[in-house]
Amino acid sequence: MPTAYCGVCEWTHTVTAEETTDLDLAMIDHHVDTGHSPIERADLVEPIAAETGDQHHEDDATVDATARTELE
């Protein structure tokens, strides 16, 4: 079940999978009411296993660093 929580005041809000928009609105309302930020969202889903063919290469790190530099 999707859950949102606030690390400042330990506020939590849980909804069903069909009510994710309600969770987003509750997070916004909590921030507006209290000014607490960031409010984090934790969706309990099964982790996706990496395929055996997916491997991180050194060239990928260079591309990632270049992309981050261009964004900054």
C-alpha positions, -999 to 999 in steps of 0.1 A, spaced: 0 0 0 14 34 -9 23 54 22 36 89 27 55 100 58 71 131 73 104 128 91 99 160 110 67 151 129 62 114 121 29 121 102 19 92 80 -9 86 55 -17 53 38 -40 47 9 -50 18 -14 -32 13 -47 -62 29 -65 -60 61 -44 -25 73 -52 -39 107 -62 -54 110 -27 -19 103 -13 -3 130 -34 -30 155 -22 -25 145 14 13 151 11 6 186 -4 -19 194 23 5 184 50 33 205 36 10 235 32 -4 231 68 30 225 85 57 237 61 74 203 67 96 192 38 105 168 23 77 144 28 86 110 14 65 85 -3 70 47 0 52 24 -23 54 -12 -13 61 -29 -46 82 -59 -55 117 -50 -66 126 -55 -102 155 -79 -106 182 -68 -129 187 -90 -160 220 -108 -162 228 -89 -194 225 -55 -176 260 -45 -164 274 -11 -155 304 -2 -176 330 25 -169 320 42 -201 285 46 -187 299 65 -157 317 89 -180 284 95 -199 265 100 -166 291 125 -153 290 144 -186 252 145 -186 252 158 -150 277 185 -159 257 197 -188 226 199 -167 243 220 -140 
